[in-house]
Amino acid sequence: MYLHLVMMEFSPAADAEFFARVEAYAERIRQECKGLSIYHFGSNEAARSLGFMHAVVSAFESAQAHDDYQVSPAHVEMKTYMGAFIQRIVVFDGAAPLLVAA
């Protein structure tokens, strides 16, 4: 399993139309990207968010599936659209053991 987490702080210009469009991109990614186990765009409810109020949380079957996602048309279009609204961003990418519920 390969994890990809992106935490973002958006400018005040990120309105309801912005979030609806981002969610539409997220749905397109869920439909089009192979090897995707989890893909979620949502708000951060943590009191210690340090301003990173939204995140993409995703898991891929392999590092290659993640790499393919990075250059997919849906992801490239999403990043291009979101870029003007992002004030700060933090990204984590890394392999993880298969997670199994206890």
Protein Blocks (a to p, Z undefined) as FASTA:
>chain_A
ZZddddddddfklcfklmmmmmmmmmmmmmmmghiabdcddddfbfklnopabccddddf
bfklmmmmmmgmklmmmmmmmmmmpmbdcdddddddddddZZ
